Amino acid sequence: MTVRPVAPGAIRPVEPVARRHLRIPRAEPGLVVGLFGGSFNPPHAGHRLVAEIAVRRLGLDQLWWMVTPGNPLKDHGELAPLPERIALSEALTHDRRIRVSAFEAAWTLNFSAETIALVQARNRGVRFVWVMGADSLASFHRWQNWQEIVRRLPIAVIDRPGSTLSFLSAKLAKTFGNARVDEEDAGALARMRPPAWTFIHGPRSSLSSTELRRTRSGRAGHSEA
C-alpha cells in the first residue's frame, strides 16, 4: 500500500494544531515502538493505563499516542476539536516515552491500515507493535483491511473492564487463534513475525469516553436549567 501526502514533500496544513503535532514522531532503527490510536474524546485515566501497561509489559522504547481526526466507525457529532483532544492527552501523560501526535490529520489517512503502512515505510528498521484496549476488539473486524493489519505487525490487546473473557469470541481470536502468544512472552512480541498477538491482563479502569461525555452533557444541561 502506498500512502502519499497531499502535496509532494509537504503535509496538509491543519490549524490551529501545532506543527510539531503534525509531524510523525522520530524513532531510530532498532527501537520498539507501540502505536496507540484513538479519538480520545476525551482522553482519560483508562487510556493512560493501557499506554503505561503496554510500555512496561512490551518493553517499548516509545509509544505513539495518535489522536485521530475522527474514527470512521463513530459518530462525529460529539467530537471535540482536535487541538483540545491533543492538549488533554498531553496533560494526562507524563511518561517521556509516550509521544502524543496527530500526524494522521496532516496526511490523507482515514484508516489504521493506511497509518501503519505509512509509518512502516518511513521508519525502516523500527519494530512496531499495534496497541489497543480489549474493548476495541468487538468492532476490530469491521476496520478496513483488518486482516492485513494483523499480518503487518504484532498486536497487543490490553485488558479493559467487561472484556476479560469476551475477547475469546472476537473474530480476531477466532481467525488468528494459532497466532496467539502467551502474555508471559509479551516482552518478545515486537521481535516476532506477524501474525502474532497477545492479550495482556492487568489493572483496569472503568472510565470510558462515552460515559464522560454523557456526564459532561448532563452537567451542562443542569446548569442551563
Disulfide bonds with the S-S distance in Angstrom:
none
